[in-house]
Amino acid sequence: MNEWMNNPAMQSMDPMKMELIRTAAAQTQGKSGKALAPVMMALITNANKKGIQFTPDEFSLVLSVLKEGKSKEEQDQIENMVRMVSAYMKK
């Protein structure tokens, strides 16, 4: 679960963002795709409260962390959840 920390894209990421991602990654361990929506919403909410916004590339990286080790079905659920969250955030 920690291979993502070695991703070159992570080396230049803001330490506050890294901490939020670590927290989300820890909270998703052992959870199914459907249980990830609250974690993602909490990640976004906590980031917004701290004035932090993820770039599209950083968000993609977060998604890859969340999908790591999940089945194809769970990865599809995560993608569906992301679309739902994205639609919510655009309102």
Order of alpha helices (4+ residues) and beta strands (2+ residues): alpha-alpha-alpha-alpha-alpha
